[in-house]
């Protein structure tokens, strides 16, 4: 398994890479290329893909972790760059729900495109709440059980009313490494502990690596301590965190996990056996 970070809040150490608010990663396995999310800006995504010598038309599948703009706004540009070539997109049925944030001001945080316009550009959607195998060794987690706290944000608009958004469409990509698994989470709205426990239960294997955004910006010290204790209890071997994890949380993880923690940045490559 090879994972290349294509979109992150911070650019890497190679000339020509751009950072931006959002997340995207490419998973390569047994000849397949599976893209996870598309970041917040199509121009930045395509520029980084070009700099890293990754062709949009070579992507076999796209997995969307959830329907927030910072993980989906690059989608239209990606499809356009493929020149009409079909792309299978795996996501939760609520991916197109209308969403808003109220702080610091009213803002639309939905996936910014209609399903129809994406399908006209070559998108073919598989929308399911259930865990599914995408290709050999790579799985969608399906809807994640909330056993403990989550990090849901914002509101949904239902019947012209604001309803608190539980972000039920927040899913993770699970990579089967044989004796263990790796888990890629976009923002971790389901709660990083819930995601880890769900993946272990689903695959009946220990987690070698937990990768992505953990949505711990602004988290209280007690929550950070609980997160560390539980991840150690679950025997998660490596943490690769970025995007919405937050500097304080990343510093805390670095102190607690030492070399078993690494921050994410555009261009970072993670190879897992």
C-alpha positions in Angstrom: 0.0 0.0 0.0 1.3 3.4 -1.0 -0.5 6.6 0.2 0.4 10.0 -1.2 -1.0 13.2 0.3 -2.3 15.4 -2.5 -4.2 18.1 -0.5 -3.5 19.3 3.0 -3.5 22.5 5.0 0.3 22.6 4.7 2.5 22.2 1.6 5.4 19.9 1.7 9.1 20.2 1.0 9.0 19.8 -2.8 8.9 22.8 -5.1 5.6 23.4 -6.8 3.3 22.0 -4.2 0.5 24.1 -2.7 -1.3 23.9 0.6 -4.9 24.7 1.2 -7.7 24.0 3.7 -8.9 20.5 3.0 -7.8 16.9 2.5 -7.1 14.5 -0.4 -4.9 11.4 -0.5 -4.2 8.8 -3.2 -4.0 5.1 -2.3 -2.2 2.8 -4.7 -2.6 -0.9 -4.3 -2.2 -3.9 -6.7 -2.5 -1.6 -9.8 -5.5 0.4 -8.5 -5.5 4.1 -7.7 -8.2 5.2 -5.2 -8.5 8.9 -4.4 -9.8 9.9 -1.0 -11.6 13.3 -1.1 -10.7 16.2 -3.4 -9.8 19.2 -1.1 -11.4 22.6 -1.3 -9.9 23.9 -4.5 -9.7 22.1 -7.9 -6.9 24.3 -9.2 -4.7 23.4 -6.2 -5.6 19.7 -6.4 -4.7 19.5 -10.1 -1.5 21.5 -9.6 -0.4 19.1 -6.9 -1.3 16.1 -8.9 0.7 17.4 -11.8 3.7 18.2 -9.6 3.6 14.7 -8.2 3.1 13.1 -11.7 -0.3 11.7 -11.0 -2.8 11.9 -13.9 -6.5 12.5 -13.1 -7.5 10.0 -15.8 -5.5 7.3 -14.0 -7.7 7.4 -10.9 -9.9 4.3 -10.7 -12.2 5.2 -7.8 -13.0 8.2 -5.7 -14.0 7.7 -2.0 -15.7 10.7 -0.3 -15.4 10.6 3.4 -18.3 13.1 3.9 -20.1 15.9 2.2 -18.4 19.1 3.4 -17.0 21.6 0.9 -13.4 21.3 2.1 -13.3 17.6 1.0 -15.4 17.9 -2.2 -14.9 21.3 -3.9 -12.1 19.9 -6.1 -14.5 17.3 -7.5 -15.8 19.1 -10.5 -12.3 20.1 -11.7 -11.1 16.5 -11.3 -13.9 15.2 -13.5 -13.3 17.9 -16.1 -9.6 17.0 -16.2 -10.5 13.4 -17.0 -12.1 14.5 -20.3 -15.4 12.6 -19.8 -13.8 9.4 -18.6 -16.2 7.7 -16.2 -15.3 7.7 -12.4 -17.0 5.6 -9.8 -17.5 7.5 -6.6 -18.3 5.7 -3.3 -20.0 7.7 -0.6 -22.8 7.8 1.9 -26.4 8.5 0.8 -26.4 11.8 2.7 -23.5 13.2 0.8 -25.6 15.9 -1.0 -27.5 17.1 2.1 -27.7 20.9 2.4 -25.6 22.1 5.3 -24.6 25.4 6.9 -22.4 26.6 9.7 -23.6 29.5 11.9 -20.2 30.5 13.4 -18.4 32.8 12.9 -21.1 33.7 10.4 -23.8 31.9 8.3 -21.9 29.9 5.7 -22.9 27.1 3.3 -20.6 24.1 4.0 -22.3 21.6 1.7 -20.8 19.7 -1.2 -21.0 22.6 -3.7 -22.3 20.7 -6.8 -25.5 19.0 -7.8 -25.4 15.3 -8.5 -26.8 15.8 -12.0 -24.0 18.1 -13.1 -21.3 15.8 -11.8 -22.9 12.8 -13.5 -22.9 14.8 -16.8 -19.1 15.0 -16.3 -18.7 11.3 -15.9 -19.4 10.6 -12.2 -21.1 7.3 -11.4 -22.2 7.2 -7.7 -22.4 4.2 -5.4 -24.2 5.6 -2.3 -24.5 3.2 0.6 -24.5 3.3 4.4 -23.1 -0.3 4.6 -19.5 -1.4 4.5 -18.4 -2.5 1.1 -15.3 -3.8 -0.6 -14.1 -1.4 -3.3 -11.3 -3.5 -4.6 -9.4 -6.4 -3.1 -8.0 -5.2 0.3 -9.7 -1.8 0.3 -13.0 -1.2 2.0 -15.5 1.6 2.9 -16.2 1.5 6.6 -19.9 2.3 6.0 -21.8 4.4 8.6 -19.8 4.5 11.8 -21.3 3.6 15.1 -21.1 6.4 17.7 -20.2 4.6 21.0 -18.5 7.6 22.6 -18.2 11.3 21.8 -18.1 12.6 18.3 -17.1 15.8 16.6 -20.2 16.6 14.5 -20.5 20.2 13.4 -23.0 22.5 11.7 -26.7 22.2 10.8 -28.7 20.5 8.0 -31.6 22.3 6.3 -34.7 20.1 6.4 -38.2 21.5 5.4 -36.7 25.0 5.6 -35.7 24.5 9.2 -32.2 24.1 10.8 -31.6 20.7 12.3 -28.4 19.8 14.1 -26.2 17.8 11.7 -24.9 14.6 13.1 -22.7 14.2 10.0 -23.9 10.6 9.6 -22.2 10.4 6.2 -18.7 10.6 7.8 -17.0 7.4 6.8 -13.5 6.1 6.6 -11.4 4.0 4.1 -10.0 0.8 5.5 -6.9 -0.8 4.0 -6.3 -4.5 4.7 -2.6 -5.0 5.3 -2.9 -8.7 6.0 -2.1 -9.0 9.7 -3.3 -5.5 10.4 -5.2 -2.6 8.9 -4.8 1.1 8.2 -7.6 3.6 8.4 -7.9 6.9 6.5 -10.4 9.4 7.9 -11.2 12.8 6.3 -12.2 14.9 9.2 -13.1 12.4 11.9 -16.6 13.9 12.6 -17.7 10.4 13.9 -15.0 10.8 16.6 -11.5 9.3 16.1 -12.1 6.7 18.9 -15.4 5.6 17.3 -13.7 5.3 13.9 -10.8 3.2 15.3 -13.1 0.9 17.3 -15.5 0.5 14.3 -12.7 -0.4 11.9 -11.2 -3.0 14.4 -14.6 -4.5 15.0 -15.4 -4.7 11.2 -12.1 -6.2 10.2 -11.1 -8.0 13.4 -7.6 -6.7 13.1 -5.3 -4.3 14.9 -4.7 -0.8 13.5 -1.2 -0.3 12.1 -1.8 3.3 11.0 -4.5 5.9 11.6 -4.3 8.6 8.9 -6.1 11.9 8.2 -7.9 14.7 10.0 -9.0 13.9 13.6 -11.1 17.1 14.2 -9.6 18.0 17.5 -9.1 21.7 17.0 -10.2 23.5 20.1 -10.6 20.2 22.0 -10.2 20.4 25.8 -7.1 18.8 27.4 -9.3 16.1 29.0 -10.5 15.0 25.6 -7.0 14.9 24.2 -5.9 12.8 27.1 -8.9 10.4 26.7 -8.1 10.1 22.9 -4.4 9.2 23.6 -5.3 6.7 26.3 -7.9 5.0 24.2 -5.7 4.8 21.0 -2.9 3.3 23.2 -5.4 0.9 24.7 -6.5 -0.1 21.1 -2.8 -0.6 20.3 -2.8 1.8 17.3 0.9 1.6 16.1 1.2 4.9 14.1 -0.6 8.2 13.8 -0.4 10.4 10.8 -2.5 13.5 11.5 -3.3 16.8 9.7 -6.0 19.1 8.3 -8.5 19.6 11.2 -6.5 17.9 13.9 -5.2 21.2 15.3 -1.7 22.2 16.3 -2.3 21.7 20.0 -3.6 18.2 19.5 -0.7 17.4 17.1 1.8 18.6 19.7 0.1 16.5 22.3 0.2 13.4 20.1 3.9 14.1 19.3 4.7 14.2 23.0 2.7 11.1 23.8 3.6 8.9 20.8 7.0 10.1 19.9 8.3 8.7 16.6 5.0 6.8 16.2 3.4 10.2 15.3 4.0 12.1 12.1 2.3 15.2 10.7 0.7 15.3 7.3 1.7 17.6 4.4 1.3 17.8 0.7 3.6 15.3 -1.0 4.1 13.1 2.0 4.3 9.4 1.1 3.3 6.6 3.5 4.2 3.1 2.5 2.6 0.3 4.5 3.3 -3.4 4.2 
